Amino acid sequence: MRVRVLWLAVITSGFLLIGQSTLFAADQVVVESKTVAPGQTGVELAISLENDLPINAITFPFLVRTVAGEAFWTNVPASLDTLPWYGRATSALTTFRFLNNMPEYLDGISPDQFMIAGQRVSDPPLVAGPLEPVISFVFDVNNSIGQFMIDTGLYPPSNHLIYVDDNTYSAVPLDLTPGIVTIPWGEAEIAIESITVPTSSIGVNLGIKIANDDPLQRVTLPLVCRTLTGGAFWDNAPATVDTLPWTGRLTSALTNTRTLDKSQIDGVSPDPFLIEASNDTDPELAPGSLEEMITLTFDIGPLEGSFEIDTAFFAPNGGLAVETPGSPGVVIEPTFTKGIINTVAPDTGNKVIISSTTVLEGSKDVELPIQIITADPVASLSIPLTARSVSGGAFWEENFDTLPWQMVPPIAISNTREIVEQLNFDFISPDDFLIWAKVFDEPCLDASSQPAYITLTFDINHNPGSFEIDTIMLPPFRTLYFGLCNDLYSIEPEFTKGIVTVDGCVCDMNGDVNCDGAFNPLDAVVIVNFVYEAIGSLCDPGYCPYNGDLNCDGLINPLDVVFMVEFIYKNNNMLCDPCNIHVPE
């Protein structure tokens, strides 16, 4: 923009002269930027001008050069007649204007230099005006991906970006904003498959899928494998690229060079690695939809949980990228979907299931079945267990001398059986113990979907809440397993823990044997009929065991009738709390 500055000068004669000079800031030229399709024809790019003073002559020297990939133009203007002039330029700069092709510099190979010039030696000049298009040039672009720039080119002998003031014919440099022509590459996608597999699986196949809108010359796929939950991970990662099956479109492309860099893989989470494939000669990887291209094959560890295979940007190999043919300098980061591998214990059909039950506090001789389901003939079994309080202090009490076995067939696993009750087993939470059994000469426990049973029998303390009976690995060799018949190996059955829920015992209404919420003669009638005539039954309120055992001797007999009569008719309260009694079998 033009700036006027006052200046003072002292002449030697002593006169003080006051004058005015005009300075010009750089007025601007803006070359349009545009995104075009590969091979597009008739691309028009506008040149806009803003000037503060009228212009009598103007020079636009340009340099066109590739700045990314190999994108460039293929058909440039041959003469000035192919250049549309707009706006203020249509009535000015027309007396003399030219396009100097400079054939020694303009050959369609980056960089290209050329000059646009216009001059008017008589009025009207190109009037001052705001930024608006004044000229454009039209060209075609090649099929390569990338960017090229239209910038100012200051090249000899004297051509440079200027305009000439109509009044003073002063050369004024112009501020120029280069134009960028972008030939974009289409979208690409890489997706890792997500699967659920059994633990300890061998030879798991995991697909890597690729979709691309344009042909590809190279794929660089840096990945990292890391545990998410439960310690799940792989056991045997791919050793070389030769172990990677290549399928689909990849079988005819990107096969000249392929590498698998697993220098940072040690089988410990996380594991980074790099898959890279390129094809320096035709055919390139043709465009296509999302389909499996590469298959990772590995083993799975013994732990349940999940792990992921994600993209990873790690040195020195760079990042996730694909490259197009003919444009090795242009890469794109494709859309990426990571894969999740969930590992679950295999359902072999062999199961140990601890039952769950709900009992009242103080309950005696609670029986808790352990179901054993065998899909294979079993010669021995080891079931290490732990009992621990979960809430409220509920737990079992000392009454653990019986272990009924109800096996099918009954002759199996009966010669030797043992319960280790001294191993952290003191009826104080937590309690660890081992149930173990082995067949010597008798037939194995046949495979059967019908459960065999081991029954734990115990008493309950007087703390409402819950406790669980779970499996536990006890050192040094005690693990949950079934020893198979006629084989030298064992299997780990699927295990389901049991939960014992203990409800509080409330017997404020012991003796309300008809459960009408009151003590009255009707209760006396009910208990007399029950004891002497064996007629009817005593109701169960659901919160008071052995309702009607009014003297808490564990029996319902004439003594309880006496206690009932004393209480109802003589107001003599001798009733006890049956929550703490043990009714004998």
Disulfide bonds with the S-S distance in Angstrom:
Cys444-Cys485 1.70
Cys505-Cys579 1.90
Cys507-Cys544 2.15
Cys515-Cys539 1.81
Cys552-Cys576 1.61
